């Protein structure tokens, strides 16, 4: 079991040292710091998700510093459920393992989720103008692709519709979702699609 800490270094983050100390005291053996200039792609976060194993733990400062909105939250929670990942959010005082923050109730969690989109938007706006001049490196692109593939597979296995998966994936067409599933040997079981996809027939056939 690995314990990952994730710090997204927004220019408004005033608790970096405090959060870093908290994560170390909690036993995080891998603490990742993401620069604010990477707000759009968050390659370190996505790369971390591709390394997750069953029973791992993720510690974040706040949900809104790790996720860009409700849609990403839903996909992320599906991933956590499938891999039985424990999530700890320090300042939201949430622990899905049920050990920390016993005073946090259901209403507190709902309130945190309801504020996620607005808080994430504030983070996004605060980082505008801090775009990195560096191009995304090939290995980072591979990490992003692996994360997207993992998300599609996780959502499909969890029973989500193709349209929901397509929307969350960011691909331009539904066919791209099927290509990912087919490439990874996933047996299709939605609507008219069953088993592996065959070669596309030409229109005149």
Backbone as JSON Lines, residues from 0, in Angstrom:
{"i":0,"aa":"X","n":[0.85,-1.2,0.0],"ca":[0.0,0.0,0.0],"c":[0.88,1.25,0.0]}
{"i":1,"aa":"X","n":[0.64,2.13,-0.95],"ca":[1.4,3.39,-1.05],"c":[0.54,4.55,-0.57]}
{"i":2,"aa":"X","n":[1.2,5.52,0.01],"ca":[0.53,6.75,0.44],"c":[1.09,7.91,-0.38]}
{"i":3,"aa":"X","n":[0.22,8.52,-1.19],"ca":[0.62,9.64,-2.03],"c":[0.1,10.95,-1.44]}
{"i":4,"aa":"X","n":[0.96,11.95,-1.43],"ca":[0.53,13.29,-1.09],"c":[0.57,14.14,-2.34]}
{"i":5,"aa":"X","n":[-0.41,15.03,-2.52],"ca":[-0.46,15.87,-3.72],"c":[-0.67,17.31,-3.32]}
{"i":6,"aa":"X","n":[0.27,18.16,-3.73],"ca":[0.19,19.6,-3.48],"c":[0.14,20.34,-4.81]}
{"i":7,"aa":"X","n":[-0.96,21.04,-5.06],"ca":[-1.04,21.88,-6.25],"c":[-0.65,23.3,-5.84]}
{"i":8,"aa":"X","n":[0.47,23.77,-6.36],"ca":[1.07,25.01,-5.88],"c":[0.46,26.24,-6.56]}
{"i":9,"aa":"X","n":[-0.77,26.56,-6.2],"ca":[-1.38,27.79,-6.71],"c":[-0.7,28.97,-6.04]}
{"i":10,"aa":"X","n":[-0.77,30.12,-6.69],"ca":[-0.11,31.29,-6.11],"c":[-0.82,31.76,-4.84]}
{"i":11,"aa":"X","n":[-2.06,31.28,-4.63],"ca":[-2.79,31.66,-3.41],"c":[-2.66,30.63,-2.29]}
{"i":12,"aa":"X","n":[-1.89,29.58,-2.53],"ca":[-1.73,28.56,-1.5],"c":[-0.8,29.08,-0.4]}
{"i":13,"aa":"X","n":[-1.37,29.3,0.77],"ca":[-0.59,29.85,1.89],"c":[-0.24,28.79,2.93]}
{"i":14,"aa":"X","n":[-0.68,27.56,2.68],"ca":[-0.49,26.51,3.68],"c":[0.45,25.41,3.2]}
{"i":15,"aa":"X","n":[1.31,25.73,2.23],"ca":[2.18,24.7,1.66],"c":[3.0,23.99,2.73]}
{"i":16,"aa":"X","n":[3.72,24.74,3.53],"ca":[4.6,24.14,4.53],"c":[3.8,23.32,5.55]}
{"i":17,"aa":"X","n":[2.64,23.87,5.95],"ca":[1.78,23.18,6.9],"c":[1.26,21.87,6.31]}
{"i":18,"aa":"X","n":[0.8,21.93,5.06],"ca":[0.26,20.73,4.41],"c":[1.35,19.69,4.18]}
{"i":19,"aa":"X","n":[2.52,20.16,3.78],"ca":[3.65,19.26,3.54],"c":[4.03,18.53,4.83]}
{"i":20,"aa":"X","n":[4.07,19.26,5.93],"ca":[4.39,18.65,7.23],"c":[3.31,17.64,7.63]}
{"i":21,"aa":"X","n":[2.03,17.98,7.36],"ca":[0.92,17.08,7.69],"c":[1.05,15.77,6.93]}
{"i":22,"aa":"X","n":[1.35,15.88,5.62],"ca":[1.48,14.69,4.79],"c":[2.63,13.81,5.24]}
{"i":23,"aa":"X","n":[3.75,14.44,5.6],"ca":[4.91,13.67,6.05],"c":[4.59,12.96,7.37]}
{"i":24,"aa":"X","n":[3.92,13.67,8.29],"ca":[3.55,13.08,9.57],"c":[2.57,11.93,9.39]}
{"i":25,"aa":"X","n":[1.72,12.01,8.37],"ca":[0.73,10.97,8.09],"c":[1.37,9.75,7.46]}
{"i":26,"aa":"X","n":[2.6,9.92,6.97],"ca":[3.32,8.77,6.41],"c":[3.34,8.71,4.9]}
{"i":27,"aa":"X","n":[3.04,9.82,4.23],"ca":[3.08,9.82,2.76],"c":[4.52,9.57,2.3]}
{"i":28,"aa":"X","n":[4.73,8.5,1.55],"ca":[6.07,8.17,1.09],"c":[6.37,8.75,-0.29]}
{"i":29,"aa":"X","n":[5.4,9.38,-0.88],"ca":[5.6,10.0,-2.2],"c":[4.75,11.26,-2.26]}
{"i":30,"aa":"X","n":[5.38,12.42,-2.08],"ca":[4.66,13.69,-2.1],"c":[4.96,14.42,-3.4]}
{"i":31,"aa":"X","n":[3.91,14.71,-4.14],"ca":[4.02,15.3,-5.47],"c":[3.62,16.77,-5.42]}
{"i":32,"aa":"X","n":[4.46,17.62,-5.99],"ca":[4.18,19.05,-6.05],"c":[3.97,19.44,-7.51]}
{"i":33,"aa":"X","n":[2.8,19.98,-7.79],"ca":[2.42,20.38,-9.16],"c":[2.48,21.89,-9.27]}
{"i":34,"aa":"X","n":[3.2,22.38,-10.25],"ca":[3.31,23.83,-10.45],"c":[2.0,24.41,-10.96]}
{"i":35,"aa":"X","n":[1.67,25.63,-10.51],"ca":[0.44,26.28,-10.93],"c":[0.34,26.49,-12.42]}
{"i":36,"aa":"X","n":[1.49,26.61,-13.08],"ca":[1.5,26.81,-14.53],"c":[0.94,25.61,-15.28]}
{"i":37,"aa":"X","n":[0.85,24.46,-14.6],"ca":[0.34,23.24,-15.23],"c":[-1.13,23.02,-14.88]}
{"i":38,"aa":"X","n":[-1.85,24.08,-14.54],"ca":[-3.24,23.96,-14.08],"c":[-4.13,23.2,-15.06]}
{"i":39,"aa":"X","n":[-3.94,23.41,-16.34],"ca":[-4.83,22.78,-17.33],"c":[-4.58,21.28,-17.45]}
{"i":40,"aa":"X","n":[-3.32,20.87,-17.57],"ca":[-3.03,19.46,-17.84],"c":[-2.74,18.64,-16.57]}
{"i":41,"aa":"X","n":[-2.16,19.29,-15.54],"ca":[-1.81,18.61,-14.29],"c":[-1.16,17.25,-14.55]}
{"i":42,"aa":"X","n":[-0.05,17.23,-15.27],"ca":[0.58,15.95,-15.63],"c":[1.02,15.13,-14.42]}
{"i":43,"aa":"X","n":[1.48,15.8,-13.36],"ca":[1.93,15.05,-12.18],"c":[0.76,14.31,-11.52]}
{"i":44,"aa":"X","n":[-0.39,14.99,-11.42],"ca":[-1.59,14.37,-10.85],"c":[-2.03,13.18,-11.69]}
{"i":45,"aa":"X","n":[-2.09,13.37,-12.99],"ca":[-2.55,12.3,-13.87],"c":[-1.57,11.13,-13.88]}
{"i":46,"aa":"X","n":[-0.29,11.44,-13.83],"ca":[0.72,10.38,-13.79],"c":[0.59,9.58,-12.5]}
{"i":47,"aa":"X","n":[0.32,10.29,-11.41],"ca":[0.14,9.61,-10.13],"c":[-1.03,8.63,-10.19]}
{"i":48,"aa":"X","n":[-2.13,9.05,-10.82],"ca":[-3.31,8.2,-10.91],"c":[-3.03,6.92,-11.71]}
{"i":49,"aa":"X","n":[-2.14,7.0,-12.69],"ca":[-1.83,5.8,-13.48],"c":[-1.02,4.8,-12.66]}
{"i":50,"aa":"X","n":[-0.41,5.25,-11.55],"ca":[0.4,4.35,-10.73],"c":[-0.38,3.76,-9.56]}
{"i":51,"aa":"X","n":[-1.63,4.14,-9.41],"ca":[-2.41,3.68,-8.26],"c":[-2.57,2.16,-8.24]}
{"i":52,"aa":"X","n":[-2.49,1.62,-7.04],"ca":[-2.77,0.2,-6.85],"c":[-3.89,0.04,-5.82]}
{"i":53,"aa":"X","n":[-4.41,-1.15,-5.68],"ca":[-5.51,-1.37,-4.74],"c":[-5.06,-1.1,-3.32]}
{"i":54,"aa":"X","n":[-5.89,-0.35,-2.59],"ca":[-5.61,-0.05,-1.19],"c":[-4.7,1.13,-0.97]}
{"i":55,"aa":"X","n":[-4.3,1.83,-2.03],"ca":[-3.44,3.0,-1.86],"c":[-4.2,4.16,-1.21]}
{"i":56,"aa":"X","n":[-3.45,5.16,-0.77],"ca":[-4.03,6.33,-0.11],"c":[-3.57,7.59,-0.84]}
{"i":57,"aa":"X","n":[-4.51,8.52,-1.06],"ca":[-4.18,9.82,-1.65],"c":[-4.55,10.9,-0.65]}
{"i":58,"aa":"X","n":[-3.6,11.8,-0.36],"ca":[-3.85,12.92,0.53],"c":[-3.7,14.21,-0.27]}
{"i":59,"aa":"X","n":[-4.73,15.05,-0.24],"ca":[-4.7,16.34,-0.94],"c":[-4.95,17.46,0.06]}
{"i":60,"aa":"X","n":[-4.54,18.68,-0.3],"ca":[-4.82,19.83,0.55],"c":[-6.32,20.1,0.59]}
{"i":61,"aa":"X","n":[-6.92,20.22,-0.61],"ca":[-8.35,20.43,-0.78],"c":[-8.76,19.75,-2.07]}
{"i":62,"aa":"X","n":[-10.01,19.32,-2.14],"ca":[-10.5,18.71,-3.37],"c":[-10.4,19.67,-4.54]}
{"i":63,"aa":"X","n":[-10.68,20.94,-4.29],"ca":[-10.67,21.93,-5.38],"c":[-9.27,22.23,-5.88]}
{"i":64,"aa":"X","n":[-8.24,21.83,-5.14],"ca":[-6.87,22.02,-5.61],"c":[-6.4,20.83,-6.45]}
{"i":65,"aa":"X","n":[-7.13,19.72,-6.37],"ca":[-6.75,18.54,-7.13],"c":[-7.65,18.3,-8.33]}
{"i":66,"aa":"X","n":[-8.92,18.68,-8.22],"ca":[-9.9,18.4,-9.27],"c":[-10.45,19.69,-9.84]}
{"i":67,"aa":"X","n":[-10.82,19.67,-11.11],"ca":[-11.24,20.89,-11.8],"c":[-12.75,21.07,-11.85]}
{"i":68,"aa":"X","n":[-13.5,20.2,-11.16],"ca":[-14.96,20.35,-11.16],"c":[-15.66,19.05,-10.82]}
{"i":69,"aa":"X","n":[-17.0,19.12,-10.83],"ca":[-17.82,17.97,-10.45],"c":[-17.61,16.78,-11.37]}
{"i":70,"aa":"X","n":[-17.46,17.02,-12.66],"ca":[-17.28,15.91,-13.6],"c":[-16.03,15.12,-13.27]}
{"i":71,"aa":"X","n":[-14.92,15.84,-13.03],"ca":[-13.68,15.15,-12.68],"c":[-13.82,14.43,-11.34]}
{"i":72,"aa":"X","n":[-14.57,15.01,-10.42],"ca":[-14.79,14.37,-9.13],"c":[-15.48,13.02,-9.31]}
{"i":73,"aa":"X","n":[-16.51,12.97,-10.15],"ca":[-17.23,11.73,-10.37],"c":[-16.33,10.65,-10.95]}
{"i":74,"aa":"X","n":[-15.52,11.02,-11.93],"ca":[-14.61,10.06,-12.54],"c":[-13.57,9.59,-11.52]}
{"i":75,"aa":"X","n":[-13.06,10.54,-10.73],"ca":[-12.05,10.23,-9.74],"c":[-12.6,9.28,-8.67]}
{"i":76,"aa":"X","n":[-13.82,9.55,-8.2],"ca":[-14.41,8.69,-7.18],"c":[-14.68,7.28,-7.72]}
{"i":77,"aa":"X","n":[-15.03,7.18,-9.0],"ca":[-15.19,5.86,-9.61],"c":[-13.87,5.1,-9.58]}
{"i":78,"aa":"X","n":[-12.78,5.82,-9.86],"ca":[-11.46,5.22,-9.84],"c":[-11.1,4.76,-8.42]}
{"i":79,"aa":"X","n":[-11.41,5.61,-7.45],"ca":[-11.14,5.28,-6.04],"c":[-11.94,4.04,-5.62]}
{"i":80,"aa":"X","n":[-13.2,3.97,-6.06],"ca":[-14.03,2.83,-5.7],"c":[-13.48,1.55,-6.3]}
{"i":81,"aa":"X","n":[-13.1,1.61,-7.57],"ca":[-12.62,0.4,-8.24],"c":[-11.33,-0.11,-7.63]}
{"i":82,"aa":"X","n":[-10.43,0.81,-7.26],"ca":[-9.13,0.41,-6.72],"c":[-9.09,0.47,-5.2]}
{"i":83,"aa":"X","n":[-10.25,0.74,-4.59],"ca":[-10.36,0.81,-3.13],"c":[-9.34,1.8,-2.54]}
{"i":84,"aa":"X","n":[-9.25,2.92,-3.18],"ca":[-8.31,3.96,-2.76],"c":[-8.94,4.81,-1.66]}
{"i":85,"aa":"X","n":[-8.19,5.07,-0.64],"ca":[-8.63,5.93,0.45],"c":[-8.25,7.37,0.14]}
{"i":86,"aa":"X","n":[-9.19,8.28,0.25],"ca":[-8.96,9.69,-0.03],"c":[-9.01,10.49,1.27]}
{"i":87,"aa":"X","n":[-7.99,11.32,1.48],"ca":[-7.96,12.23,2.62],"c":[-7.78,13.65,2.09]}
{"i":88,"aa":"X","n":[-8.7,14.53,2.45],"ca":[-8.61,15.94,2.08],"c":[-8.43,16.74,3.37]}
{"i":89,"aa":"X","n":[-7.26,17.34,3.53],"ca":[-6.89,17.95,4.81],"c":[-7.83,19.07,5.22]}
{"i":90,"aa":"X","n":[-7.97,20.08,4.36],"ca":[-8.74,21.27,4.75],"c":[-10.25,21.08,4.58]}
{"i":91,"aa":"X","n":[-10.66,20.1,3.78],"ca":[-12.08,19.76,3.72],"c":[-12.45,18.84,4.88]}
{"i":92,"aa":"X","n":[-11.43,18.31,5.56],"ca":[-11.62,17.41,6.7],"c":[-12.49,16.21,6.32]}
{"i":93,"aa":"X","n":[-12.03,15.56,5.24],"ca":[-12.7,14.36,4.73],"c":[-11.72,13.21,4.71]}
{"i":94,"aa":"X","n":[-12.15,12.07,5.19],"ca":[-11.36,10.84,5.15],"c":[-12.3,9.69,4.81]}
{"i":95,"aa":"X","n":[-12.17,9.15,3.6],"ca":[-13.07,8.07,3.2],"c":[-12.76,6.77,3.94]}
{"i":96,"aa":"X","n":[-11.63,6.75,4.67],"ca":[-11.32,5.59,5.49],"c":[-12.04,5.6,6.82]}
{"i":97,"aa":"X","n":[-12.66,6.74,7.17],"ca":[-13.46,6.82,8.38],"c":[-12.68,6.9,9.67]}
{"i":98,"aa":"X","n":[-11.37,7.17,9.6],"ca":[-10.55,7.21,10.81],"c":[-10.31,8.65,11.29]}
{"i":99,"aa":"X","n":[-10.01,9.53,10.38],"ca":[-9.74,10.93,10.72],"c":[-11.03,11.75,10.68]}
{"i":100,"aa":"X","n":[-11.01,12.9,11.29],"ca":[-12.11,13.87,11.23],"c":[-13.47,13.26,11.58]}
{"i":101,"aa":"X","n":[-13.62,12.65,12.74],"ca":[-14.91,12.04,13.1],"c":[-16.04,13.04,13.22]}
{"i":102,"aa":"X","n":[-15.69,14.33,13.36],"ca":[-16.72,15.36,13.49],"c":[-17.35,15.72,12.15]}
{"i":103,"aa":"X","n":[-16.74,15.3,11.04],"ca":[-17.27,15.62,9.71],"c":[-18.48,14.74,9.41]}
{"i":104,"aa":"X","n":[-19.6,15.39,9.12],"ca":[-20.83,14.67,8.82],"c":[-21.17,14.69,7.35]}
{"i":105,"aa":"X","n":[-22.27,14.04,7.01],"ca":[-22.71,13.97,5.62],"c":[-22.97,15.37,5.06]}
{"i":106,"aa":"X","n":[-23.59,16.23,5.85],"ca":[-23.89,17.59,5.4],"c":[-22.61,18.36,5.07]}
{"i":107,"aa":"X","n":[-21.55,18.12,5.85],"ca":[-20.27,18.78,5.58],"c":[-19.69,18.33,4.25]}
{"i":108,"aa":"X","n":[-19.79,17.04,3.97],"ca":[-19.27,16.51,2.71],"c":[-20.07,17.07,1.53]}
{"i":109,"aa":"X","n":[-21.39,17.1,1.68],"ca":[-22.25,17.65,0.62],"c":[-21.93,19.12,0.38]}
{"i":110,"aa":"X","n":[-21.68,19.86,1.46],"ca":[-21.34,21.27,1.33],"c":[-20.02,21.44,0.58]}
{"i":111,"aa":"X","n":[-19.04,20.59,0.87],"ca":[-17.76,20.64,0.18],"c":[-17.94,20.39,-1.31]}
{"i":112,"aa":"X","n":[-18.74,19.38,-1.65],"ca":[-18.99,19.05,-3.05],"c":[-19.72,20.18,-3.76]}
{"i":113,"aa":"X","n":[-20.67,20.8,-3.06],"ca":[-21.44,21.89,-3.68],"c":[-20.56,23.1,-3.99]}
{"i":114,"aa":"X","n":[-19.47,23.26,-3.24],"ca":[-18.57,24.39,-3.46],"c":[-17.43,24.07,-4.4]}
{"i":115,"aa":"X","n":[-17.33,22.81,-4.8],"ca":[-16.16,22.38,-5.58],"c":[-16.02,23.14,-6.89]}
{"i":116,"aa":"X","n":[-17.09,23.24,-7.66],"ca":[-16.99,23.89,-8.97],"c":[-16.58,25.35,-8.86]}
{"i":117,"aa":"X","n":[-17.2,26.09,-7.93],"ca":[-16.87,27.51,-7.78],"c":[-15.44,27.69,-7.27]}
{"i":118,"aa":"X","n":[-15.0,26.83,-6.35],"ca":[-13.64,26.93,-5.84],"c":[-12.62,26.57,-6.91]}
{"i":119,"aa":"X","n":[-12.93,25.53,-7.69],"ca":[-12.02,25.12,-8.76],"c":[-11.93,26.21,-9.83]}
{"i":120,"aa":"X","n":[-13.05,26.88,-10.1],"ca":[-13.03,27.98,-11.06],"c":[-12.15,29.12,-10.56]}
{"i":121,"aa":"X","n":[-12.22,29.41,-9.28],"ca":[-11.37,30.45,-8.69],"c":[-9.9,30.1,-8.83]}
{"i":122,"aa":"X","n":[-9.59,28.82,-8.6],"ca":[-8.21,28.36,-8.76],"c":[-7.76,28.54,-10.2]}
{"i":123,"aa":"X","n":[-8.64,28.16,-11.13],"ca":[-8.31,28.24,-12.55],"c":[-8.06,29.69,-12.96]}
{"i":124,"aa":"X","n":[-8.91,30.59,-12.5],"ca":[-8.75,32.0,-12.84],"c":[-7.49,32.59,-12.23]}
{"i":125,"aa":"X","n":[-7.15,32.15,-11.03],"ca":[-5.96,32.68,-10.37],"c":[-4.68,32.28,-11.08]}
{"i":126,"aa":"X","n":[-4.76,31.15,-11.82],"ca":[-3.57,30.66,-12.5],"c":[-3.49,31.1,-13.96]}
{"i":127,"aa":"X","n":[-4.49,31.82,-14.44],"ca":[-4.44,32.32,-15.81],"c":[-3.29,33.33,-15.93]}
{"i":128,"aa":"X","n":[-2.58,33.22,-17.03],"ca":[-1.44,34.1,-17.21],"c":[-0.16,33.47,-16.7]}
{"i":129,"aa":"X","n":[-0.28,32.28,-16.05],"ca":[0.91,31.58,-15.56],"c":[1.21,30.35,-16.41]}
{"i":130,"aa":"X","n":[0.77,30.39,-17.65],"ca":[0.94,29.23,-18.53],"c":[2.43,28.97,-18.78]}
{"i":131,"aa":"X","n":[2.76,27.7,-18.77],"ca":[4.14,27.31,-18.99],"c":[4.49,27.46,-20.47]}
{"i":132,"aa":"X","n":[5.7,27.93,-20.74],"ca":[6.15,28.07,-22.12],"c":[6.7,26.76,-22.66]}
{"i":133,"aa":"X","n":[6.86,25.79,-21.77],"ca":[7.41,24.51,-22.2],"c":[6.33,23.65,-22.85]}
{"i":134,"aa":"X","n":[6.74,22.89,-23.85],"ca":[5.81,21.97,-24.48],"c":[5.64,20.75,-23.59]}
{"i":135,"aa":"X","n":[4.49,20.09,-23.73],"ca":[4.27,18.87,-22.96],"c":[5.16,17.78,-23.52]}
{"i":136,"aa":"X","n":[6.0,17.18,-22.67],"ca":[6.95,16.17,-23.12],"c":[6.24,14.89,-23.5]}
{"i":137,"aa":"X","n":[6.87,14.09,-24.39],"ca":[6.23,12.84,-24.84],"c":[5.85,11.92,-23.7]}
{"i":138,"aa":"X","n":[6.71,11.78,-22.66],"ca":[6.37,10.87,-21.57],"c":[5.19,11.37,-20.78]}
{"i":139,"aa":"X","n":[5.03,12.72,-20.7],"ca":[3.86,13.28,-20.03],"c":[2.61,13.0,-20.85]}
{"i":140,"aa":"X","n":[2.73,13.1,-22.16],"ca":[1.59,12.79,-23.03],"c":[1.17,11.34,-22.86]}
{"i":141,"aa":"X","n":[2.14,10.45,-22.71],"ca":[1.82,9.04,-22.5],"c":[1.07,8.86,-21.19]}
{"i":142,"aa":"X","n":[1.51,9.6,-20.17],"ca":[0.84,9.52,-18.88],"c":[-0.59,10.0,-18.97]}
{"i":143,"aa":"X","n":[-0.81,11.1,-19.71],"ca":[-2.17,11.62,-19.89],"c":[-3.04,10.62,-20.63]}
{"i":144,"aa":"X","n":[-2.48,9.99,-21.66],"ca":[-3.24,9.01,-22.43],"c":[-3.57,7.79,-21.56]}
{"i":145,"aa":"X","n":[-2.61,7.35,-20.76],"ca":[-2.85,6.2,-19.89],"c":[-3.95,6.51,-18.88]}
{"i":146,"aa":"X","n":[-3.92,7.73,-18.35],"ca":[-4.96,8.12,-17.38],"c":[-6.32,8.14,-18.06]}
{"i":147,"aa":"X","n":[-6.39,8.7,-19.28],"ca":[-7.67,8.77,-19.99],"c":[-8.19,7.36,-20.3]}
{"i":148,"aa":"X","n":[-7.28,6.48,-20.74],"ca":[-7.69,5.1,-21.01],"c":[-8.2,4.42,-19.74]}
{"i":149,"aa":"X","n":[-7.48,4.63,-18.64],"ca":[-7.86,4.02,-17.37],"c":[-9.23,4.53,-16.91]}
{"i":150,"aa":"X","n":[-9.47,5.81,-17.14],"ca":[-10.76,6.41,-16.77],"c":[-11.89,5.8,-17.58]}
{"i":151,"aa":"X","n":[-11.68,5.67,-18.9],"ca":[-12.71,5.1,-19.78],"c":[-13.03,3.67,-19.37]}
{"i":152,"aa":"X","n":[-11.99,2.88,-19.12],"ca":[-12.19,1.47,-18.75],"c":[-12.91,1.38,-17.41]}
{"i":153,"aa":"X","n":[-12.49,2.22,-16.45],"ca":[-13.11,2.2,-15.13],"c":[-14.58,2.55,-15.21]}
{"i":154,"aa":"X","n":[-14.91,3.6,-15.97],"ca":[-16.3,4.03,-16.1],"c":[-17.13,2.97,-16.81]}
{"i":155,"aa":"X","n":[-16.57,2.32,-17.85],"ca":[-17.31,1.3,-18.58],"c":[-17.61,0.11,-17.68]}
{"i":156,"aa":"X","n":[-16.59,-0.32,-16.93],"ca":[-16.78,-1.46,-16.03],"c":[-17.74,-1.13,-14.9]}
{"i":157,"aa":"X","n":[-17.86,0.16,-14.57],"ca":[-18.78,0.57,-13.5],"c":[-20.21,0.72,-13.99]}
{"i":158,"aa":"X","n":[-20.42,0.57,-15.31],"ca":[-21.77,0.58,-15.85],"c":[-22.24,1.9,-16.42]}
{"i":159,"aa":"X","n":[-21.33,2.88,-16.57],"ca":[-21.73,4.17,-17.14],"c":[-22.06,4.02,-18.63]}
{"i":160,"aa":"X","n":[-22.92,4.89,-19.1],"ca":[-23.29,4.86,-20.52],"c":[-22.13,5.37,-21.37]}
{"i":161,"aa":"X","n":[-22.13,4.98,-22.64],"ca":[-21.09,5.43,-23.57],"c":[-21.09,6.95,-23.68]}
{"i":162,"aa":"X","n":[-22.27,7.56,-23.68],"ca":[-22.34,9.02,-23.78],"c":[-21.69,9.7,-22.58]}
{"i":163,"aa":"X","n":[-21.93,9.16,-21.38],"ca":[-21.3,9.74,-20.19],"c":[-19.79,9.57,-20.24]}
{"i":164,"aa":"X","n":[-19.34,8.39,-20.68],"ca":[-17.9,8.13,-20.79],"c":[-17.28,9.06,-21.83]}
{"i":165,"aa":"X","n":[-17.95,9.21,-22.94],"ca":[-17.46,10.07,-24.02],"c":[-17.3,11.51,-23.51]}
{"i":166,"aa":"X","n":[-18.31,12.01,-22.8],"ca":[-18.26,13.37,-22.3],"c":[-17.1,13.56,-21.32]}
{"i":167,"aa":"X","n":[-16.88,12.59,-20.44],"ca":[-15.82,12.7,-19.44],"c":[-14.43,12.53,-20.05]}
{"i":168,"aa":"X","n":[-14.35,11.79,-21.17],"ca":[-13.05,11.48,-21.76],"c":[-12.42,12.68,-22.46]}
{"i":169,"aa":"X","n":[-13.27,13.56,-23.0],"ca":[-12.74,14.71,-23.74],"c":[-12.45,14.39,-25.2]}
{"i":170,"aa":"X","n":[-12.73,13.18,-25.63],"ca":[-12.5,12.83,-27.04],"c":[-13.53,13.54,-27.92]}
{"i":171,"aa":"X","n":[-13.17,13.71,-29.19],"ca":[-14.05,14.42,-30.12],"c":[-15.18,13.54,-30.64]}
{"i":172,"aa":"X","n":[-15.02,12.21,-30.55],"ca":[-16.06,11.32,-31.08],"c":[-16.23,10.11,-30.17]}
{"i":173,"aa":"X","n":[-17.41,9.52,-30.24],"ca":[-17.71,8.31,-29.48],"c":[-16.85,7.15,-29.96]}
{"i":174,"aa":"X","n":[-16.49,7.17,-31.26],"ca":[-15.68,6.08,-31.82],"c":[-14.35,5.95,-31.1]}
{"i":175,"aa":"X","n":[-13.82,7.06,-30.61],"ca":[-12.53,7.03,-29.9],"c":[-12.66,6.24,-28.6]}
{"i":176,"aa":"X","n":[-13.83,6.35,-27.95],"ca":[-14.07,5.59,-26.73],"c":[-14.06,4.1,-27.04]}
{"i":177,"aa":"X","n":[-14.74,3.7,-28.11],"ca":[-14.77,2.29,-28.5],"c":[-13.37,1.8,-28.86]}
{"i":178,"aa":"X","n":[-12.56,2.66,-29.49],"ca":[-11.2,2.24,-29.85],"c":[-10.38,1.93,-28.6]}
{"i":179,"aa":"X","n":[-10.54,2.77,-27.58],"ca":[-9.81,2.55,-26.32],"c":[-10.24,1.22,-25.7]}
{"i":180,"aa":"X","n":[-11.54,0.98,-25.64],"ca":[-12.05,-0.25,-25.06],"c":[-11.57,-1.46,-25.84]}
{"i":181,"aa":"X","n":[-11.62,-1.37,-27.15],"ca":[-11.2,-2.48,-28.0],"c":[-9.7,-2.74,-27.87]}
{"i":182,"aa":"X","n":[-8.91,-1.66,-27.82],"ca":[-7.46,-1.78,-27.71],"c":[-7.05,-2.47,-26.4]}
{"i":183,"aa":"X","n":[-7.86,-2.27,-25.37],"ca":[-7.54,-2.85,-24.06],"c":[-8.27,-4.17,-23.79]}
{"i":184,"aa":"X","n":[-8.89,-4.72,-24.83],"ca":[-9.51,-6.04,-24.72],"c":[-10.76,-6.09,-23.87]}
{"i":185,"aa":"X","n":[-11.48,-4.95,-23.75],"ca":[-12.69,-4.92,-22.94],"c":[-13.86,-5.48,-23.75]}
{"i":186,"aa":"X","n":[-14.58,-6.46,-23.18],"ca":[-15.74,-7.04,-23.85],"c":[-16.91,-6.06,-23.75]}
{"i":187,"aa":"X","n":[-17.46,-5.69,-24.87],"ca":[-18.53,-4.7,-24.9],"c":[-19.86,-5.33,-24.53]}
{"i":188,"aa":"X","n":[-20.65,-4.6,-23.75],"ca":[-21.96,-5.13,-23.33],"c":[-23.0,-4.02,-23.2]}
{"i":189,"aa":"X","n":[-22.88,-2.98,-24.03],"ca":[-23.83,-1.87,-23.99],"c":[-24.68,-1.88,-25.26]}
{"i":190,"aa":"X","n":[-25.99,-1.91,-25.11],"ca":[-26.89,-1.78,-26.25],"c":[-26.57,-2.78,-27.33]}
{"i":191,"aa":"X","n":[-26.41,-2.32,-28.58],"ca":[-26.15,-3.24,-29.69],"c":[-24.7,-3.71,-29.77]}
{"i":192,"aa":"X","n":[-23.85,-3.18,-28.89],"ca":[-22.42,-3.5,-28.97],"c":[-22.08,-4.62,-27.99]}
{"i":193,"aa":"X","n":[-21.7,-5.78,-28.52],"ca":[-21.33,-6.92,-27.69],"c":[-20.07,-7.56,-28.27]}
{"i":194,"aa":"X","n":[-19.18,-7.96,-27.37],"ca":[-17.95,-8.6,-27.81],"c":[-16.99,-7.6,-28.41]}
{"i":195,"aa":"X","n":[-15.87,-8.05,-28.97],"ca":[-14.88,-7.14,-29.57],"c":[-15.41,-6.5,-30.84]}
{"i":196,"aa":"X","n":[-14.93,-5.3,-31.13],"ca":[-15.33,-4.64,-32.36],"c":[-14.59,-5.26,-33.55]}
{"i":197,"aa":"X","n":[-15.3,-5.48,-34.62],"ca":[-14.66,-5.98,-35.82],"c":[-14.2,-4.83,-36.69]}
{"i":198,"aa":"X","n":[-13.6,-5.17,-37.82],"ca":[-13.16,-4.13,-38.74],"c":[-14.37,-3.41,-39.34]}
{"i":199,"aa":"X","n":[-14.24,-2.1,-39.5],"ca":[-15.34,-1.34,-40.07],"c":[-15.54,-1.69,-41.54]}
{"i":200,"aa":"X","n":[-16.8,-1.86,-41.92],"ca":[-17.09,-2.18,-43.3],"c":[-17.14,-0.91,-44.14]}
{"i":201,"aa":"X","n":[-16.75,-1.05,-45.39],"ca":[-16.85,0.07,-46.28],"c":[-18.31,0.34,-46.61]}
{"i":202,"aa":"X","n":[-18.61,1.58,-46.91],"ca":[-20.01,1.96,-47.16],"c":[-20.63,1.19,-48.3]}
{"i":203,"aa":"X","n":[-19.87,0.86,-49.35],"ca":[-20.46,0.17,-50.49],"c":[-20.68,-1.31,-50.22]}
{"i":204,"aa":"X","n":[-20.24,-1.78,-48.99],"ca":[-20.51,-3.16,-48.64],"c":[-21.84,-3.29,-47.93]}
